[in-house]
Amino acid sequence: MFDDIQDAYDAFESFMLKRFNRKIDELDIYKRKKLGRYFSELDTWFAIWHEAQKENQLPKL
C-alpha cells in the first residue's frame, strides 16, 4: 500500500487532520525521530491506523 513508512505517516497526518482536526506538531515528530525513544499516544494511534490500512478496514480520504 505505502512505499515506505514516511509515506504512511504522511497519509496518517492527513487522516488525523481531515477526520479529527488534529494537527501533528512537526517539532514533536522531529524529536521522536531523532531520539528514537520519545513516544507519544500518536505512535499508538499510528500503529492502529497503519494496521487497519493494511487490512483495508479504513476508508481512504
N, C-alpha and C positions, 0 to 999 in steps of 0.2 A: 504494500500500500504506500508506504513512505520510503524514499530512497535512503534517508538516514534519520537519525534521532533529531537533528536540528529541524528538518522539515516537519517532523511530527510535532515538535514543541511549538513551532510557528503556527501550525494548524490548531493546536491546543489553545494558544494565546488568542487566536481569532475566535474560537468557540467560546472561551470564557468571556470575552468582550461582548460578543453578539448575544449570547444566552443570558448572562448574569451581570452584564455591565461591569465586569471586574477587570480592571487594567492591571497587568502584571508589571511590577516595578523592575525596570531593566537593571538597576544597580543591584537589586537582590539576586537576579539571575546571574549577573557577573560574579558576585561574591560566592555564590554556591558553586559555580563552575570552577572558579579559581581555587577555592579551598577544598572542594571535593568532599567536604564533610558537613557543610552547613545546610541543613534541611528544613523545610517548612511543610505546612499542610498542602501546599501546591504540588509537592513531589508525589504525595499520596494521590491527590486528585488526578494528576497527570498519568500515573500508573494505571489507575482505574479506567480513565478515558482511553488511554492507548490500547489497553487490553480489549475494551469494548469495540474500538475501531477495527482492530484486527479480526474480531469475530463478527463485524458488520452489525453490531447491535445499536449503534447510534446513527441518527440521520446525518447526512452531510449538510453543511450550511452553504 
